Amino acid sequence: MSPVRVLLVDDQALFREALATLLATHDAIEVVGEAGNGDEAIRRAAELTPDVVLMDLRMPVLDGVAATRRLRTDHPGIGIIALTTFDDDENVFAALRAGASGYLLKDVSSARLIEAVLAAARGESVLQPSVAAKVVAQFVRLPSAGAPAPQPLVVPLSDRELEVLRLLATGHSNREIATTLHLAEGTVKNHVTNVLSKLNARDRTQAALRARSLGLL
């Protein structure tokens, strides 16, 4: 398979250089370009057609949220991961509303970052555990008056699938779930696929929200 093409967007050149060096160690990832602000990111994305963009949020000229919104409109097939030092509610929800498919902090481990890039290329959503908790908490606070009662699942989740669901809802990667439940990573991937299918969810975030609405979390 062709390597995942990644565009790095951050206003700190040294950080971009370090990130490019890190990602270059993985054969399945190719850093195809860099940008120092959101406006440049939009131009570079049009030129390079990356699979995934790692997007800082606070940058000059055009910030990461505005750039994410524009990229999502112009290139809906690109996976965009917010990679930032901020996990406050304002930044988290602004980035997710703009269309980011993932949200990670810059202190993330190299293994987790690489896994997130590969997951984003597959169309999956990847959230820092603290961010996943914010999303679920926000959903819980939404008013439910007038909303239709949740429908039961046509095919119930197994006990193991429920365990996997609870872990993915808090932002655990497949590898972390496998370690926690003492399973092979391939087995976890199959369970996640089953969970998404049974919940009729397109990604992990939507699965967590739908599970919460059904009282499974």
Secondary structure as GFF3:
##gff-version 3
##sequence-region A 1 217
A	DSSP	beta_strand	4	9	.	.	.	ID=ss1
A	DSSP	alpha_helix	13	23	.	.	.	ID=ss2
A	DSSP	beta_strand	29	35	.	.	.	ID=ss3
A	DSSP	alpha_helix	38	48	.	.	.	ID=ss4
A	DSSP	beta_strand	52	55	.	.	.	ID=ss5
A	DSSP	alpha_helix	64	74	.	.	.	ID=ss6
A	DSSP	beta_strand	79	84	.	.	.	ID=ss7
A	DSSP	alpha_helix	89	98	.	.	.	ID=ss8
A	DSSP	beta_strand	102	105	.	.	.	ID=ss9
A	DSSP	alpha_helix	110	121	.	.	.	ID=ss10
A	DSSP	beta_strand	126	127	.	.	.	ID=ss11
A	DSSP	alpha_helix	129	141	.	.	.	ID=ss12
A	DSSP	alpha_helix	159	169	.	.	.	ID=ss13
A	DSSP	alpha_helix	174	181	.	.	.	ID=ss14
A	DSSP	alpha_helix	185	198	.	.	.	ID=ss15
A	DSSP	alpha_helix	204	213	.	.	.	ID=ss16
###
